[in-house]
Amino acid sequence: MISASQFRTELQLIIENAIREDVGPGDYSSLACIPASADGKAKLLVKQDGIIAGVAFAAMVFNHVDPSLVIEVFIEDGAPVKYGDIVFHVSGSSQSILKSERVVLNSMQRMSAIATKTNQYVQLLSGTNTKILDTRKTTPGFRAAEKWAVTIGGGENHRFALYDMVMLKDNHNDFAGGITNAITMTKKYLKENGLDLKIIVEARTLDEIREILQNDGVHRILIDNFNFEDTKKAVELIGDRCQTESSGNINENTIRQYAECGVDYISSGALTHSVYNMDLSLKAF
């Protein structure tokens, strides 16, 4: 996984690019009618029940735009919220608040939706030993914030990108001439290049799982698109030789049953690619 400093750098890049995209050479609406000396105050208002996420990210945005802005937080990231709750106040330059507004709202609305969805899955897994993971199915350019939202909702992060873990999926294995070839060449490549990366290998059948188990050095087997019965068989085959992860068309109706098959992890792209933004607003008062 990437380091905390790398993660923070990614977040800062998101903010810088978002402000560049939204503000450009200037917020002419505010510049035209609000004096530079004017101060104001705004509140983050919740208009939909869920799990709030992005409070700390919003503070980063405000600080990037204008370090003199003051944020008073009433509800922290990860807390359940309901319609009418006020998450924070921000005060200071009116122009700076308006310059930050859309980036803060767009980010928090999406992050809160992801945290809410993740928390629903976490609750469905309660009492099992299975943990929920995100995937790389994220919004381009916004991945760090979305993966942060998953952890706020109680989930865990899978690999961040293509460079912090090796994941040999069906296409890799097919292009490499088979699973064993893919694993063998991968271990050789990592050794020759001084890379200490964990290896996950995808399996489409029980026979592929048996082949994977004949190779050393595999950290986790991805049990992809298996039914419940075959997932149980796969978990029994693998035992404690490596970690297990289920994925593929798993939803609210099936996630508990897959967990009860005994897998260590369930990964779901739906945490980030199929959510509707939570309704939030930033209102002057």
N, C-alpha and C positions, 0 to 999 in steps of 0.2 A: 504494500500500500504506500501511497505517497506520504511524505512527512507533513507535519502540521504547518511548517513554514511554506512548503510548496502549495498546500491547500489555501493558505491565506493569500499567497500571491495570485492564485487563480481567482479568488474572490475579488481582489483588488482590480484585476484585469477586467472582470465582468463589470464592475462599477465604472471604471474609466471608459470602457467602450459604450456602456449604456448612456452615460451622460454625454459623451461625444455624439452619439446617434440622436439623442433627444433634444439637446440644447444647441449643438452646432456653434455658430458664431455668437448666439445670444438668444435669450428668452425675450423676444421683442414685445410680446403681450404684456409682460410685467414691466419691462424697461420703459414702455410707452406710457403707462398710467400709474405706476407706483414709485414714489420717490426712493432713491437709494438709501435715504436715512430712515425710512419707515420700518418700524418693528411690528411684529404680529405674533399670534399664537394659534396653533392648530391642534386638533385632537384626531387620533386614529380610532375610528368608530367601526365596531363589528356589526355586520348586518346579516350574519348567517352563523349558525352554530357549528362548532368544529374544534380543531386543535390549532392554536395560533403558532405561526412560525415566521421567522424573518425579522423579529424585533431587533436582534443584535446586528443583523445585516442592514436594517434600516438605519441604525446608528452609524454604521460604517459609511453609508451613502451620505447622510447629513454631514458627517465629519469631512468627507471628501469635498463636498460642495462648499461648506463653510464651517470651519472648526469652531467658530464662536456660537453656533447654534446649541441650545440647551435642550436635552431630552429628559423628560421625567417619565420613567416607566412604571406602570401600575400592574401589568400582567406580563410575565416572562414567557420566553419561548417554551413550547411544550405543554402549556396549560390549556385546559378546556375553556372555551369561551362560548358565549351565547349572544343572541341579538341584543344590541344596545350597550354592550360592554365597551368601555374606553380602555384601549391598550396603553397609550402613552400620550403625552403632550410634547410638542416641540415649539420652542419659542426663540425669537431672534429676528434677524433680517427677513422681512416679508418676501423680498425678491428671492432670497436663498431658499426659503421654505417652498415657494412655488417652483423653483428650478429643480428641486429634489422630488417633488410630489409624485410625478408619474412613474419614475424609476422605483421609488419606495412602494407605491401601490401595486404596480405590475409584479414586482418581486415577491412582496408579502402575500398577495392573493394566490400566486402559484405555489409558493412554499407552504402556505397554510393548507391548501388543497392536498398537497403531497403528504404532509404530516398527518392530516386527518385520515387519508386513505391508508397510510402505513399503520396508524394506530388501530384502525379497524381490523387489519390483518393480524396485528400483534394480539389483540383481544381474542380473535378466533383461535390463535395458537396457545392461549393460556392453558397451563397445566401439562403441556407437552415439552419435550426437550428440543423442539425445532425452532430455529430462528429464521426471520424473514430477511431476505437480501434484495437490494435493488439490482439494476443492470446498467448497461451503457445506452439503453434506449431513452436518452435524455434530449432536452432541447439544445440544439447546437449553440455553443457559446455560454450556456447557463448551467452546465453540469455541476460545478462545485456547489452552487446554491441549492440545486435540486437534491444532491446527495446529502448535503447538510440537513435539508428538510426531512429526509428519510430517518436520519438519526434522531432528530427532534421528535419524530413520531414514534420512536422506540425500535426502529429497525436497525439493520447493520448494512454497511457498505460493502459491495462486491469490489472487484478491481476498479480503479478510477478510470483507467484508459488502457491502451494496448501495450504500454511500456512497463507497468508495475506488476504484471502477473502474466504467465503464459496460459492460454486457454485454447486447447486443440479441439476445435469443433469439427463437425462432419466434413466441411469443405477442406479444412486443413488436412484431415486424415486422408481424404480421397485424393487430393492433389499430391500428397506426400507418398502415395503408393500403399496406404494402409496405416492402421493404428500403430503397430509396432515400429514401423519405419519412422513415423512422425515423432514418437516418443524418443526413439534412439537418436535421431538427428537433433531433436530439441535439446536433449541432455548434453550432447557433444557441443552444440552451439553455445549453450550457456557456460559450459566449462571453458571453452576456448576464449570467450569474451569476458570472463570474470563476472558473470551476472548471477546473483543469488535470487532467483525468482521461483515462486511456487508454480507447480504445473497442475492444471486441471484438464481432464480429458473427458470429452462427451461420448456417451454410449447411446446407441439407438436400439440395441437388442441385448438380451442376456448373453449371447455369444460374444458380443463385443466387450461386455464387462469381463467375461472370463479371459479374453485376450489382454485387456488392460492389466488385469491382476497378475499376468505373467511377467510384467515389467516392473522394475523397481523405480522409485523416485517420483511416483505420482501422489500428489498431495490430496486430490479430491476427484471423485468421479461424478460427472454430471449425468444424471439419469433423466434423459430427455424424452418427453412425450410418452412415458410409460403409463399403463393403466394401474389401478390399485394393486391388483394381484401380482403383476410382474414387478412393481416397485418393492413389494414385500420380499419377493424372491431375490431381487437385486441387493437389498439391504442384508439379507441373510448370506448371500454369496460374498459380499464385501467384508462383512464383519467389522473388525477394528483395524483392518489393514490400511484404510485411508478414510477420509471424510466422504460423506454422501450429500448430494444436492439434487433436488427434484426441480424440474422446470417444464414449461410448455403448457399453455392453455389452463393454468391453474387460477381459479377465481374464488370468490367468497363462498361459493357453494361446495367447492371441492378441497379447499386448502386444509381443512381440519382432517379429512380422511387421508390426505397425503402425509401429513405430519404423523398420524397414527400408524403409518407404515414404518416409522422409525428413522426417517432421514434426518440428518443434522441440520440441513438448510433447505429452504424453499426460496427460489429466486423468481421475481415477478416484474416484468417490464411495465405492468399496469400501474405500478406505484408512481411512475413518472410520465408514461405516455398516454394515459387514459383518465386524466382527472380534469374536473371543471373548476376553474378558479373560485376561491372563496370570495364572497362579496364583502369588501372593506371600503371605507372611504376616509379621506383626510379633509376635515372641515375646519375652517377658521372660526374662532369664537372670541 
